[in-house]
């Protein structure tokens, strides 16, 4: 029973990280390191709750969340590609800016100090009947399956083909990895990068919608809890490969689920809560060491 619960929680906690990581991976292929994934997730979560409460439709709320992330992503891209801002500094600034704006909106318009609870918020529906929960080991996970989790894993399956075998994928990779060749071929590099950043924003917005609508139906200023940065570490550690990145996200989701279970066992919550972030740090150090080893082998 405990194994069933950990597997179900791992898959659920993986989904927002996976969505943001797939978006960040696309952006990275276009040549932009998107360190502002957390901001787009936060914007998507806020819009998802407001629109879901206003319309009573989870689908409209999810689309609106994706579009909110897309708009924030596109604005971020323009600052980088058109104004020439440093992408790391601009990304960190956007994270702070979005968090500040949403904090102001909560205080000014909703008279809230950090948490937004609205009536009639429509949550994400479950896709399979409750009877599947009787399936050993994975039954609970299947019974909790909802549309955004399915979409996230379908994107993992589709992206390798799209990046390697379509005109769009080739133009994207040329813009990020060989900009001089892209310009010689007449590819509008900046426009391609803007589009990739908008796509990253859309995926991150969906990740935020999942955080807000999968189970809790509310928005909190700390809802993302740094998952955008975990997604960033995931596609770096996965070396920009969708399947490898997805497996890393699943590992981080498992760590998150495990540390929650350990907290219920009475262990110090603050100490246990650092486990996923400690593993992110270790993963980034290992990825950097591998790149250094590869450079030394080539020289």
N, C-alpha and C positions, 0 to 999 in steps of 0.2 A: 504493500500500500504506500509506503514511504517512497519507494522507487517510482511508482506511478505519479505521485505528486511532484517529485523533483523533475521528472521528464516533462510533465505538462507545464510546470512553472518555467522550466528552461526554454521551451519553445516559445511561450508567451513573452518572456523577457527578452528573447533574442530578436523578436520582430521589429521593434523600433530601432534597435541598433543596426540590424540588417538593412532596413530601408535607407537609413541615413548613409550607411557604408556603401551601398550600391550607387547612391547618388554621388557621394564623394569620389568613388572609383571612376565614374564617368567623367567627372570634373578633372580628376587627376590625369586621365588619358588625354584630356584637352589641354593640359599644361598648367592648370591652376590648382594649387594646394588650398583646399577650402577648409579653413580652420573655423569658419563661422557656421558649421552645421548645427551647433547647439542653438544658435539664435533662430534659425529657420524652424527647428523642431518646436521651440517655445512659441513662436508665432503661430505655427500650425495647430498646436494644442489649444491655444486661446481661441482662435477662430472656430475650431471644431466645436468647442463647448457652446459658444455664443450662437452659432448657426444651428446646431442641433437643437438647442432649447427654443430657438425662434421658429424653426420649420418642423420640428418633430421627425426629421428624416436624417438617418445616419449617413445615407449616401450623399446627400447634398452637403452635409457637414464635412465629410471626408474630401469631396471635391474642392470645397471652399478652403479647407486646410491646405491642400496641395497647391492651390492657386496662391494662397497667402505666402507660402514658402517660396513659390516660384517668383513672385514679385520682389520679395526681399532678396532672393538670390540674384535676380537680374540687376537690381540696384547695386548690390555689392560688386557684381562683375563690371558694371560701367565705371565704378570708382577705380577698379584695377586696370581694366583694358583701355579705357579712354582717358582717365585722369592720371594714370601712371603711378597709382599708390602702391606701396609695398603690400602684397597680398596677406602676409602674416599680420602686420600691424593693422591693416584694414579689417581683417577677420576678427581679431581680438576686440577692436573698437566696436564692430557691429554686435558682437555678443553682449558687450556692456550696454550699448545703446538700446537694443531691443528689450533687454531686461529692464532697463530704466523706463522706457516708454510704457511697457506693459504694467509696471508697478504704478506709474502715474495714472494710467487708465483705470486700474483697479481701485485706486484711492479716490479719484475724482468722479468717475461715473458710476461706480458700483459700491462706493463707501466700504471697501474691503481692505484689509491690511496685508493681503497676500494670497488669499484663497477665494476663488469664485465658485459659488454653488448656485446653480440656476434650476428652476423647476422644469420638469418634462424633458430632460435631456435624453435623447434616444441613443442607446448604446449599440455597439456593433453586434449584429445577430450571430448566433451560432449556426453553422452550416449543416451539421449532421445531427440526427436525432440522439436523444439521451441514451438510447439502447446501446450505442457503440461503446459506451463507458465500460461495458462488461468484457470487452476485448482485453486480454491480459497485457499488462505492461504499458501499452500505448493507448488503451481505451480512454483514459481520462484526458489525454492530450487531444485525441480525435474529437471528443465531445466538446472541447473548448475551442475548436478550430473556428476561426472567423475570416471574413474576406481579406483583410489586410495581410494576414499571415500567409494565405494562399498566394496573394499577389506578390509578396516579397520573395517567396521561394520560386515562383514562376519567372520572376525577373532574373534570378540567379541562373536558371536554366537557359533563358533566352539571350542574356548578355554576351556570352562567349561567341555565339553565332553572329549577333548583331555587330559586335566590335571587329570581328575578323573577316566577315563575308558580305558585308553590305557597304554600299557607297558612303553612307553616313558614318559608319564605323571607321572606314579608311580615312575619310576627311578629318574625323575627330583625332585619330591617332597621329596623322601627319601634322596637324596643327600643334599638337602637344609635344611630339617627339622630334619632328623635323620641320621647324617653322620656315626655314629658308626654302626647303623643297615645296612646302605648301604654298608659299608666296609665288614661287616660280611656276607652279601649276595653276595659279589663279584662284586658289582657295581663299576666301575671306576669313583669315585666321581669327581676327577679333570677333567677328560675328559668330563663328563656330564656338569660340570660347564662351561668349555670352550665352549661347544656347545651352552649352554643357553646364554652365553654372545655374541657369534657370532650371534645368532638369534636376540638378542636385538639390536645389531648393524645393522642387516639387516632391521628390522622394523624402526629403527631410520633413516637410510639412505633413506628409502621410505618416511618418514616424511619430510626430507629435500628436496627430489625431489618434493613433493607436494608444499612446500613453493616456490620453484623456478619455477615450470612449470605449476601450476594451473592457473595463470593469468598473472604474471608479466614477465616471461621469462628472468630473469637476476639473478645474484648473488651479494649479498652484505655481507660484513663482519658482519654486525649486523642483518642479515636476520632472524636468529632464535629467537632473542630478548628474550632469557631465556626460551623458550618453553620446552626445555629439563628438566629444573628444575620444571616447572609447571606439566609436565608429571610425574616426580618423586613424587610430592605432590599428584597427582591424584591417583596413585596406592597405596600410603600409606593410603590416606583417604578412598579409596575403599576397604581397608583391603585385597589386593591381590585377589579380586574377579573381574573377567572380566566385568560382567554386571554393578556392582556397580562402578567400575573404569570408565567405559564408560559414565555413567551418570554424574560422577564428571567432566570428560573431556568436556561433553556437556555443563555443567554449566559454566566452565571456557571459553568455546567458546562463550557462550551467553554473558558473561561479557565483553569479548574482543570486540564482535560486538557492544554491547551497548555503551562501552566507545568510540568507533570510531564514532558512531552516535552522542554522546554527544559532541564530539569535533567539528563536523560539525555545531552544534547548537551555537557555539561561546564560549563554556566554555574553561577554561585554559587547553590546551592539555597535559602539563606535569603533572598537578594534576590529570586529569581524567585518564591518562595512568597508574597511579599507582594502579588503582582499581583491576585489575586481580591479581597483586602481593600481594596486601593487603589481598585479599581473600585467596590466597595460604597460607599466614602466619597464618591467622585465622583458615584455615582448618587443618594445621599441628598442631597448638596448641590444637585444639579440638580433633584431633586424638590421640595426646599424653595424653590428659586428660582422654579420654575414656580407653586407655590402663592402665593408673594408677588406674582408678576406678575398672577395671576388676581385676588387681592384688590385690588390697585391699579387694575385695569381696572374692577372693580365699584364702586369708591368714587368 
